[in-house]
Amino acid sequence: GPEPASIASTCHDTDTENDAVKLVRKAELEIVEVNVPDDLASKYDWLPRRGEQLCNLVGKWRILQHQGGHRWTTDDLVTAYVAGNAYVHDTKLLHLDLGCGNGSVLQMVAWKYQNATCVGIEAREQAVNLARRSILYNAGEAHEKGKQHNNRMISVCRGDFRQLMDPNERKRLLDGVEHAESGFDLVTGTPPYFRVDFTLRPNENKQEQHVHSAVINQGGMPSCLQSAPARCEFRGGVEAYCEAAA
């Protein structure tokens, strides 16, 4: 199986490396109840935790997903495939993935274009955390620290992609992304497609809001709570994606 990029770039302790790789192999075999020792968990943030799986994505790249949670699907695969055939220039690619979720499309495009800067925007903290840890596994610590590695740069910004339509918010969200002010060469997204009526309530810290109740007007109920934003238009549908991309 593949060797985690973080191990290849940072680990020089053979015993520790072997222990980490064994845990990875367990996760790849869909054994979810992986008990990660504290010393390894603190050293390798990309190791799967209890209730997580390290699943195949593309080539030797893997993606962290929650058991019983939202999973990457053929929607993502087709989107990444079309994107991979849409950009045929030899110049360095600047790619933006709207509502990137766990980072499946983002990382498949990054895998395709080795000379690329790929940026994902995602509002949900849990999804952002999984995406960043998967990137750390696939591309190494350089990305976590915001540095370019092997001519490829991948990062995830936490925020609502609709904020891109506000110049000040766009500058804040994309702070540190080189040449973002000039626009992106390639924009991807997998919009939700079911209309939903919902009400919001402030979180305990009152700094953010969460969905209090929702009624889906089209289609069936999502298979899990984490799949709801991927299926239902809580943050806009394809119109919002197109407006933000434009």
Backbone as CSV, one residue per row, in Angstrom:
resi,resn,N_x,N_y,N_z,CA_x,CA_y,CA_z,C_x,C_y,C_z
1,GLY,0.831,-1.200,0.000,0.000,0.000,0.000,0.856,1.237,0.000
2,PRO,0.226,2.408,-0.140,0.982,3.660,-0.207,1.584,4.032,1.124
3,GLU,2.654,4.765,1.066,3.288,5.267,2.282,2.781,6.675,2.532
4,PRO,2.225,6.960,3.704,1.744,8.319,3.983,2.833,9.336,3.747
5,ALA,2.489,10.419,3.057,3.477,11.444,2.727,4.095,12.050,3.973
6,SER,3.309,12.165,5.041,3.847,12.754,6.261,4.939,11.891,6.866
7,ILE,4.777,10.574,6.790,5.816,9.677,7.303,7.077,9.822,6.458
8,ALA,6.886,9.863,5.147,8.035,9.936,4.256,8.837,11.208,4.475
9,SER,8.150,12.283,4.870,8.850,13.570,4.968,9.291,13.927,6.374
10,THR,8.718,13.273,7.413,9.007,13.745,8.766,9.477,12.666,9.725
11,CYS,9.229,11.399,9.421,9.499,10.354,10.408,10.836,9.677,10.136
12,HIS,11.666,9.640,11.143,12.959,8.981,11.008,13.116,7.860,12.033
13,ASP,12.055,7.603,12.765,12.055,6.558,13.780,11.374,5.332,13.176
14,THR,12.155,4.295,12.870,11.621,3.133,12.168,10.494,2.464,12.939
15,ASP,10.664,2.291,14.249,9.622,1.641,15.036,8.327,2.444,15.017
16,THR,8.439,3.755,15.199,7.256,4.612,15.163,6.614,4.568,13.796
17,GLU,7.420,4.600,12.760,6.903,4.541,11.390,6.134,3.249,11.168
18,ASN,6.683,2.129,11.594,6.010,0.848,11.408,4.680,0.802,12.151
19,ASP,4.647,1.337,13.371,3.401,1.356,14.141,2.347,2.196,13.442
20,ALA,2.749,3.343,12.932,1.801,4.218,12.243,1.266,3.567,10.975
21,VAL,2.159,2.950,10.202,1.738,2.302,8.963,0.788,1.137,9.248
22,LYS,1.031,0.382,10.319,0.131,-0.720,10.669,-1.276,-0.202,10.946
23,LEU,-1.376,0.928,11.644,-2.688,1.499,11.918,-3.374,1.946,10.633
24,VAL,-2.590,2.494,9.708,-3.142,2.893,8.420,-3.683,1.685,7.670
25,ARG,-2.922,0.607,7.675,-3.366,-0.601,6.969,-4.679,-1.122,7.560
26,LYS,-4.808,-1.066,8.883,-6.052,-1.487,9.517,-7.223,-0.642,9.018
27,ALA,-7.020,0.670,8.964,-8.089,1.562,8.523,-8.455,1.307,7.072
28,GLU,-7.453,1.001,6.245,-7.721,0.731,4.831,-8.518,-0.552,4.646
29,LEU,-8.428,-1.455,5.592,-9.187,-2.703,5.538,-10.575,-2.550,6.142
30,GLU,-10.991,-1.276,6.327,-12.322,-0.968,6.845,-12.508,-1.423,8.287
31,ILE,-11.430,-1.612,9.026,-11.545,-1.892,10.454,-11.617,-0.541,11.160
32,VAL,-12.819,-0.156,11.583,-13.029,1.199,12.055,-12.528,1.390,13.476
33,GLU,-12.683,0.372,14.312,-12.311,0.507,15.722,-10.801,0.423,15.882
34,VAL,-10.135,1.466,15.431,-8.690,1.544,15.536,-8.325,2.363,16.769
35,ASN,-7.621,1.746,17.696,-7.195,2.452,18.900,-5.813,3.056,18.668
36,VAL,-5.787,4.371,18.513,-4.535,5.069,18.237,-3.901,5.500,19.557
37,PRO,-2.716,5.004,19.879,-2.032,5.433,21.109,-1.833,6.944,21.128
38,ASP,-1.852,7.513,22.310,-1.747,8.966,22.443,-0.472,9.515,21.814
39,ASP,0.635,8.782,21.966,1.889,9.305,21.434,1.869,9.381,19.914
40,LEU,1.205,8.395,19.271,1.096,8.443,17.815,0.076,9.486,17.371
41,ALA,-1.039,9.593,18.113,-2.082,10.555,17.754,-1.543,11.976,17.782
42,SER,-0.671,12.263,18.751,-0.104,13.608,18.847,0.937,13.852,17.765
43,LYS,1.549,12.786,17.284,2.610,12.922,16.281,2.049,12.962,14.864
44,TYR,0.987,12.182,14.612,0.424,12.093,13.263,-1.064,12.411,13.310
45,ASP,-1.414,13.642,12.954,-2.802,14.079,13.025,-3.668,13.382,11.988
46,TRP,-3.051,12.852,10.939,-3.814,12.221,9.873,-4.231,10.781,10.202
47,LEU,-3.745,10.224,11.283,-4.149,8.858,11.634,-5.651,8.803,11.910
48,PRO,-6.347,7.775,11.428,-7.796,7.675,11.672,-8.098,7.444,13.148
49,ARG,-9.100,8.154,13.645,-9.546,8.006,15.018,-10.704,7.015,15.081
50,ARG,-11.158,6.745,16.286,-12.290,5.844,16.464,-13.504,6.356,15.670
51,GLY,-14.113,5.470,14.899,-15.268,5.861,14.094,-14.914,6.444,12.745
52,GLU,-13.608,6.450,12.395,-13.189,6.971,11.107,-12.606,5.857,10.239
53,GLN,-12.666,6.065,8.929,-12.079,5.133,7.970,-11.165,5.894,7.022
54,LEU,-10.082,5.265,6.650,-9.172,5.811,5.651,-9.451,5.053,4.355
55,CYS,-10.103,5.708,3.415,-10.645,5.033,2.235,-9.895,5.429,0.963
56,ASN,-9.980,4.571,-0.047,-9.380,4.865,-1.345,-10.016,6.109,-1.944
57,LEU,-9.192,6.943,-2.575,-9.703,8.106,-3.285,-9.324,8.029,-4.758
58,VAL,-8.035,8.214,-5.049,-7.558,8.128,-6.426,-6.072,7.804,-6.383
59,GLY,-5.626,6.933,-7.278,-4.229,6.528,-7.254,-3.870,5.969,-5.889
60,LYS,-2.784,6.480,-5.308,-2.379,6.052,-3.970,-2.895,6.995,-2.888
61,TRP,-3.724,7.937,-3.263,-4.249,8.901,-2.300,-5.450,8.330,-1.565
62,ARG,-5.585,8.740,-0.305,-6.656,8.258,0.568,-7.443,9.438,1.127
63,ILE,-8.627,9.146,1.667,-9.460,10.187,2.260,-10.065,9.670,3.559
64,LEU,-10.052,10.512,4.584,-10.654,10.165,5.869,-12.150,10.435,5.821
65,GLN,-12.931,9.451,6.276,-14.383,9.591,6.309,-14.918,8.992,7.601
66,HIS,-16.071,9.497,8.038,-16.706,8.946,9.226,-17.555,7.733,8.849
67,GLN,-17.469,6.701,9.662,-18.360,5.561,9.474,-19.789,6.036,9.734
68,GLY,-20.691,5.732,8.813,-22.070,6.161,8.953,-22.271,7.629,8.667
69,GLY,-21.198,8.323,8.239,-21.290,9.742,7.907,-21.328,9.953,6.407
70,HIS,-21.138,11.194,6.000,-21.160,11.507,4.570,-19.944,10.896,3.883
71,ARG,-20.175,10.307,2.720,-19.108,9.658,1.954,-18.966,10.339,0.596
72,TRP,-17.773,10.284,0.044,-17.621,10.804,-1.309,-18.309,9.857,-2.275
73,THR,-18.866,10.419,-3.365,-19.742,9.653,-4.249,-19.321,9.815,-5.706
74,THR,-20.106,9.196,-6.584,-19.832,9.311,-8.020,-20.024,10.743,-8.511
75,ASP,-20.856,11.545,-7.829,-20.960,12.968,-8.186,-19.579,13.610,-8.155
76,ASP,-18.838,13.327,-7.088,-17.504,13.906,-6.928,-16.549,13.375,-7.987
77,LEU,-16.634,12.090,-8.244,-15.747,11.462,-9.221,-15.958,12.053,-10.614
78,VAL,-17.221,12.192,-11.025,-17.532,12.742,-12.347,-17.099,14.208,-12.435
79,THR,-17.346,14.965,-11.358,-16.936,16.371,-11.342,-15.429,16.497,-11.513
80,ALA,-14.672,15.703,-10.760,-13.215,15.754,-10.858,-12.741,15.290,-12.233
81,TYR,-13.410,14.294,-12.801,-13.035,13.800,-14.131,-13.232,14.875,-15.191
82,VAL,-14.384,15.550,-15.147,-14.651,16.623,-16.107,-13.647,17.760,-15.920
83,ALA,-13.389,18.113,-14.663,-12.409,19.168,-14.390,-11.030,18.774,-14.891
84,GLY,-10.693,17.511,-14.739,-9.387,17.023,-15.161,-9.185,17.055,-16.656
85,ASN,-10.288,17.111,-17.399,-10.195,17.187,-18.858,-10.490,18.582,-19.388
86,ALA,-10.932,19.473,-18.489,-11.312,20.818,-18.925,-10.114,21.742,-19.029
87,TYR,-9.138,21.559,-18.150,-7.976,22.446,-18.128,-6.810,21.732,-18.800
88,VAL,-6.431,22.219,-19.979,-5.419,21.512,-20.774,-4.167,22.358,-20.985
89,HIS,-4.053,23.470,-20.263,-2.897,24.351,-20.449,-1.692,23.815,-19.683
90,ASP,-0.529,24.252,-20.118,0.704,23.832,-19.456,1.082,24.753,-18.296
91,THR,0.420,25.904,-18.201,0.743,26.854,-17.143,0.262,26.339,-15.790
92,LYS,0.813,26.916,-14.730,0.454,26.520,-13.375,-1.035,26.781,-13.134
93,LEU,-1.722,25.809,-12.607,-3.175,25.889,-12.403,-3.501,26.486,-11.040
94,LEU,-4.481,27.403,-11.023,-5.040,27.937,-9.783,-6.496,27.472,-9.722
95,HIS,-6.777,26.587,-8.779,-8.067,25.888,-8.724,-8.813,26.221,-7.442
96,LEU,-10.124,26.448,-7.558,-10.986,26.721,-6.410,-12.124,25.722,-6.384
97,ASP,-12.329,25.076,-5.229,-13.432,24.129,-5.068,-14.424,24.701,-4.057
98,LEU,-15.641,24.980,-4.497,-16.668,25.596,-3.668,-17.402,24.539,-2.859
99,GLY,-17.546,24.782,-1.559,-18.229,23.807,-0.706,-17.536,22.460,-0.776
100,CYS,-16.243,22.435,-0.454,-15.406,21.257,-0.757,-15.687,20.053,0.138
101,GLY,-16.442,20.229,1.236,-16.752,19.092,2.105,-15.492,18.441,2.649
102,ASN,-15.420,17.115,2.541,-14.258,16.371,3.029,-13.037,16.494,2.123
103,GLY,-13.172,17.196,1.032,-12.023,17.445,0.160,-11.825,16.429,-0.937
104,SER,-12.873,15.716,-1.332,-12.701,14.674,-2.346,-12.383,15.247,-3.719
105,VAL,-13.221,16.158,-4.232,-12.959,16.761,-5.544,-11.672,17.576,-5.499
106,LEU,-11.496,18.330,-4.447,-10.303,19.153,-4.276,-9.037,18.323,-4.435
107,GLN,-8.990,17.176,-3.773,-7.782,16.362,-3.796,-7.646,15.556,-5.084
108,MET,-8.751,15.166,-5.696,-8.650,14.465,-6.974,-8.095,15.390,-8.050
109,VAL,-8.525,16.658,-8.031,-7.979,17.624,-8.992,-6.501,17.878,-8.701
110,ALA,-6.161,17.999,-7.417,-4.754,18.212,-7.045,-3.895,17.022,-7.462
111,TRP,-4.436,15.830,-7.347,-3.706,14.626,-7.757,-3.452,14.649,-9.267
112,LYS,-4.436,15.122,-10.019,-4.326,15.188,-11.478,-3.287,16.213,-11.915
113,TYR,-3.327,17.400,-11.299,-2.444,18.494,-11.696,-1.368,18.689,-10.634
114,GLN,-0.193,18.163,-10.888,0.873,18.239,-9.894,1.442,19.648,-9.775
115,ASN,1.288,20.451,-10.822,1.776,21.825,-10.793,0.579,22.754,-10.569
116,ALA,-0.012,22.696,-9.383,-1.257,23.414,-9.139,-1.332,23.950,-7.718
117,THR,-2.095,25.033,-7.568,-2.515,25.520,-6.263,-4.015,25.273,-6.181
118,CYS,-4.415,24.420,-5.270,-5.822,24.027,-5.138,-6.358,24.481,-3.790
119,VAL,-7.440,25.260,-3.814,-8.017,25.840,-2.605,-9.471,25.410,-2.481
120,GLY,-9.831,24.891,-1.312,-11.215,24.533,-1.041,-11.817,25.467,-0.014
121,ILE,-13.114,25.742,-0.145,-13.839,26.540,0.843,-14.988,25.704,1.373
122,GLU,-15.061,25.577,2.687,-16.092,24.744,3.326,-16.527,25.395,4.635
123,ALA,-17.835,25.395,4.894,-18.382,26.063,6.079,-18.373,25.174,7.314
124,ARG,-18.498,23.859,7.137,-18.659,22.962,8.289,-17.298,22.599,8.891
125,GLU,-17.159,22.863,10.166,-15.881,22.653,10.841,-15.443,21.193,10.793
126,GLN,-16.375,20.270,10.991,-16.031,18.849,10.995,-15.469,18.418,9.646
127,ALA,-16.105,18.874,8.559,-15.632,18.529,7.223,-14.274,19.160,6.935
128,VAL,-14.079,20.397,7.366,-12.793,21.070,7.179,-11.679,20.288,7.859
129,ASN,-11.956,19.827,9.075,-10.958,19.067,9.824,-10.584,17.781,9.102
130,LEU,-11.567,17.045,8.603,-11.281,15.809,7.880,-10.493,16.090,6.608
131,ALA,-10.901,17.126,5.866,-10.219,17.448,4.613,-8.751,17.801,4.859
132,ARG,-8.499,18.618,5.870,-7.120,19.024,6.155,-6.269,17.841,6.586
133,ARG,-6.843,16.930,7.337,-6.077,15.761,7.774,-5.807,14.816,6.607
134,SER,-6.753,14.691,5.673,-6.519,13.869,4.482,-5.413,14.471,3.628
135,ILE,-5.427,15.798,3.491,-4.381,16.479,2.733,-3.024,16.243,3.381
136,LEU,-3.009,16.281,4.699,-1.768,16.033,5.423,-1.252,14.625,5.147
137,TYR,-2.158,13.652,5.081,-1.766,12.271,4.780,-1.202,12.172,3.360
138,ASN,-1.899,12.776,2.407,-1.542,12.599,0.999,-0.361,13.452,0.554
139,ALA,-0.219,14.624,1.138,0.761,15.564,0.613,1.841,15.955,1.601
140,GLY,1.689,15.621,2.863,2.733,15.900,3.826,2.536,17.188,4.594
141,GLU,3.435,17.427,5.531,3.295,18.545,6.457,3.478,19.906,5.799
142,ALA,4.105,19.952,4.666,4.336,21.246,4.020,3.021,21.977,3.798
143,HIS,1.975,21.235,3.465,0.690,21.857,3.169,0.031,22.383,4.434
144,GLU,0.183,21.653,5.527,-0.404,22.093,6.776,0.175,23.438,7.203
145,LYS,1.429,23.669,6.863,2.101,24.907,7.255,1.984,25.995,6.189
146,GLY,1.182,25.703,5.136,0.970,26.706,4.106,2.136,26.894,3.165
147,LYS,2.959,25.868,3.026,4.119,25.952,2.142,3.910,25.044,0.932
148,GLN,4.529,25.436,-0.150,4.419,24.642,-1.362,5.317,23.419,-1.265
149,HIS,4.826,22.291,-1.807,5.588,21.049,-1.760,5.454,20.340,-3.094
150,ASN,6.599,20.051,-3.730,6.601,19.359,-5.025,5.742,20.078,-6.058
151,ASN,5.799,21.421,-6.081,5.073,22.245,-7.045,3.554,22.168,-6.895
152,ARG,3.065,21.520,-5.867,1.622,21.387,-5.657,1.279,21.987,-4.287
153,MET,0.222,22.775,-4.237,-0.205,23.387,-2.990,-1.695,23.130,-2.800
154,ILE,-2.072,22.589,-1.640,-3.477,22.284,-1.360,-3.823,22.870,0.004
155,SER,-4.951,23.545,0.085,-5.374,24.105,1.359,-6.890,24.180,1.414
156,VAL,-7.424,24.294,2.634,-8.865,24.422,2.850,-9.117,25.623,3.750
157,CYS,-9.985,26.519,3.310,-10.380,27.687,4.093,-11.773,27.440,4.657
158,ARG,-11.951,27.760,5.927,-13.276,27.588,6.515,-14.114,28.842,6.309
159,GLY,-15.269,28.684,5.681,-16.163,29.810,5.447,-17.270,29.418,4.487
160,ASP,-18.276,30.265,4.380,-19.389,30.074,3.447,-18.960,30.632,2.100
161,PHE,-18.989,29.814,1.049,-18.473,30.269,-0.243,-19.251,31.466,-0.778
162,ARG,-20.476,31.684,-0.297,-21.245,32.843,-0.745,-20.607,34.151,-0.289
163,GLN,-19.735,34.071,0.711,-19.007,35.257,1.152,-18.033,35.758,0.095
164,LEU,-17.708,34.918,-0.883,-16.805,35.330,-1.952,-17.385,36.483,-2.767
165,MET,-18.710,36.651,-2.712,-19.358,37.708,-3.486,-19.172,39.079,-2.846
166,ASP,-18.678,39.099,-1.612,-18.350,40.347,-0.930,-16.837,40.558,-1.036
167,PRO,-16.383,41.655,-1.654,-14.938,41.856,-1.871,-14.112,41.767,-0.594
168,ASN,-14.615,42.327,0.495,-13.857,42.295,1.748,-13.764,40.876,2.306
169,GLU,-14.883,40.148,2.259,-14.893,38.771,2.749,-14.048,37.873,1.862
170,ARG,-14.090,38.125,0.567,-13.283,37.324,-0.366,-11.797,37.493,-0.056
171,LYS,-11.393,38.730,0.219,-10.001,38.985,0.557,-9.612,38.270,1.842
172,ARG,-10.523,38.266,2.819,-10.236,37.601,4.094,-10.140,36.088,3.911
173,LEU,-11.110,35.513,3.197,-11.144,34.060,3.015,-9.907,33.561,2.270
174,LEU,-9.505,34.295,1.256,-8.421,33.834,0.381,-7.086,34.466,0.733
175,ASP,-6.984,34.998,1.931,-5.741,35.610,2.373,-4.604,34.582,2.341
176,GLY,-3.539,34.924,1.705,-2.395,34.017,1.622,-2.361,33.173,0.370
177,VAL,-3.455,33.166,-0.415,-3.483,32.400,-1.668,-2.926,33.279,-2.781
178,GLU,-1.781,32.917,-3.292,-1.118,33.746,-4.305,-1.963,33.859,-5.570
179,HIS,-2.059,35.079,-6.103,-2.727,35.386,-7.365,-4.240,35.194,-7.320
180,ALA,-4.820,34.973,-6.120,-6.266,34.778,-6.033,-7.028,36.021,-6.478
181,GLU,-6.421,37.190,-6.274,-7.092,38.443,-6.648,-7.305,38.543,-8.151
182,SER,-6.532,37.778,-8.917,-6.653,37.815,-10.379,-7.681,36.819,-10.907
183,GLY,-8.258,36.007,-10.022,-9.229,35.004,-10.450,-8.610,33.624,-10.577
184,PHE,-9.459,32.622,-10.672,-9.021,31.229,-10.725,-9.153,30.676,-12.139
185,ASP,-8.265,29.766,-12.480,-8.302,29.136,-13.805,-9.412,28.089,-13.896
186,LEU,-9.698,27.451,-12.769,-10.659,26.353,-12.754,-11.451,26.418,-11.453
187,VAL,-12.778,26.381,-11.555,-13.652,26.381,-10.382,-14.533,25.146,-10.443
188,THR,-14.573,24.396,-9.346,-15.398,23.196,-9.279,-16.387,23.305,-8.121
189,GLY,-17.398,22.468,-8.163,-18.383,22.404,-7.088,-19.394,21.316,-7.386
190,THR,-19.938,20.737,-6.353,-20.998,19.732,-6.502,-22.210,20.230,-5.721
191,PRO,-23.033,21.078,-6.347,-24.134,21.726,-5.622,-25.175,20.728,-5.124
192,PRO,-25.828,21.047,-3.995,-26.995,20.262,-3.565,-28.145,20.519,-4.528
193,TYR,-29.178,19.711,-4.443,-30.215,19.787,-5.474,-31.635,19.623,-4.941
194,PHE,-31.835,19.529,-3.628,-33.170,19.430,-3.054,-33.503,20.719,-2.305
195,ARG,-34.694,21.286,-2.598,-35.130,22.471,-1.866,-35.507,22.085,-0.438
196,VAL,-35.244,22.985,0.493,-35.523,22.701,1.901,-35.930,23.998,2.597
197,ASP,-36.945,23.924,3.440,-37.317,25.044,4.301,-36.743,24.779,5.685
198,PHE,-36.093,25.777,6.282,-35.446,25.537,7.563,-35.410,26.807,8.402
199,THR,-35.240,26.615,9.697,-35.072,27.733,10.619,-33.716,27.617,11.297
200,LEU,-33.164,28.767,11.686,-31.840,28.809,12.309,-31.948,29.278,13.755
201,ARG,-30.993,28.809,14.547,-30.844,29.268,15.918,-29.367,29.524,16.205
202,PRO,-29.058,30.511,17.057,-27.649,30.757,17.400,-27.070,29.584,18.185
203,ASN,-25.790,29.310,17.967,-25.085,28.341,18.793,-24.908,28.903,20.200
204,GLU,-24.389,28.081,21.079,-24.203,28.518,22.465,-23.293,29.729,22.563
205,ASN,-22.291,29.786,21.703,-21.389,30.936,21.740,-21.959,32.162,21.036
206,LYS,-23.121,31.951,20.355,-23.862,33.018,19.679,-23.057,33.697,18.572
207,GLN,-21.954,33.072,18.190,-21.155,33.620,17.101,-21.561,33.021,15.760
208,GLU,-22.175,31.855,15.788,-22.628,31.200,14.581,-24.039,30.676,14.803
209,GLN,-24.690,30.276,13.715,-26.033,29.726,13.794,-26.048,28.301,13.285
210,HIS,-26.980,27.509,13.767,-27.134,26.144,13.271,-28.592,25.918,12.903
211,VAL,-28.833,24.901,12.089,-30.193,24.580,11.653,-30.956,23.990,12.830
212,HIS,-32.083,24.598,13.159,-32.911,24.128,14.270,-33.951,23.121,13.783
213,SER,-34.582,23.404,12.647,-35.583,22.488,12.084,-35.568,22.629,10.571
214,ALA,-35.939,21.577,9.876,-35.913,21.596,8.415,-36.982,20.665,7.857
215,VAL,-37.564,21.092,6.742,-38.544,20.277,6.015,-38.075,20.188,4.574
216,ILE,-37.784,18.983,4.128,-37.306,18.767,2.757,-38.503,18.738,1.815
217,ASN,-38.486,19.605,0.810,-39.602,19.722,-0.125,-39.441,18.841,-1.362
218,GLN,-38.255,18.359,-1.606,-37.983,17.509,-2.765,-37.088,16.363,-2.339
219,GLY,-37.289,15.202,-2.966,-36.402,14.082,-2.696,-36.622,13.461,-1.331
220,GLY,-35.764,12.507,-1.000,-35.893,11.788,0.252,-34.986,12.350,1.328
221,MET,-35.105,11.791,2.523,-34.263,12.216,3.633,-32.826,11.766,3.396
222,PRO,-31.847,12.567,3.793,-30.442,12.153,3.672,-30.173,10.912,4.516
223,SER,-29.162,10.171,4.136,-28.826,8.944,4.854,-28.221,9.226,6.219
224,CYS,-27.687,10.433,6.416,-27.103,10.810,7.703,-27.110,12.323,7.817
225,LEU,-26.894,12.824,9.023,-26.924,14.263,9.265,-25.885,14.990,8.434
226,GLN,-24.672,14.398,8.299,-23.600,15.063,7.571,-23.880,15.158,6.073
227,SER,-24.771,14.295,5.563,-25.089,14.319,4.133,-26.109,15.390,3.783
228,ALA,-26.818,15.910,4.784,-27.879,16.878,4.511,-27.385,18.097,3.733
229,PRO,-26.253,18.743,4.120,-25.807,19.913,3.352,-25.380,19.577,1.927
230,ALA,-24.996,18.324,1.680,-24.586,17.924,0.339,-25.793,17.641,-0.558
231,ARG,-26.937,17.371,0.048,-28.145,17.028,-0.704,-29.149,18.185,-0.757
232,CYS,-29.222,18.970,0.315,-30.264,19.981,0.464,-29.667,21.392,0.437
233,GLU,-30.409,22.336,-0.098,-29.898,23.676,-0.370,-29.939,24.578,0.866
234,PHE,-29.202,24.207,1.890,-29.125,25.050,3.084,-28.316,26.315,2.817
235,ARG,-27.326,26.237,1.939,-26.502,27.403,1.606,-26.578,27.715,0.118
236,GLY,-27.752,27.497,-0.443,-27.951,27.809,-1.847,-27.729,26.605,-2.749
237,GLY,-28.309,26.706,-3.940,-28.176,25.636,-4.925,-27.206,26.014,-6.024
238,VAL,-27.442,25.475,-7.206,-26.504,25.674,-8.303,-26.392,27.149,-8.680
239,GLU,-27.473,27.926,-8.467,-27.412,29.356,-8.786,-26.356,30.066,-7.939
240,ALA,-26.333,29.736,-6.645,-25.352,30.350,-5.749,-23.929,29.947,-6.123
241,TYR,-23.758,28.690,-6.518,-22.442,28.212,-6.930,-21.965,28.974,-8.173
242,CYS,-22.867,29.142,-9.145,-22.490,29.829,-10.378,-22.179,31.300,-10.119
243,GLU,-22.966,31.936,-9.235,-22.723,33.343,-8.926,-21.380,33.520,-8.228
244,ALA,-21.077,32.636,-7.280,-19.793,32.723,-6.582,-18.631,32.454,-7.539
245,ALA,-18.802,31.487,-8.427,-17.741,31.159,-9.386,-17.484,32.324,-10.329
246,ALA,-18.550,32.991,-10.725,-18.420,34.128,-11.664,-17.743,35.316,-10.993
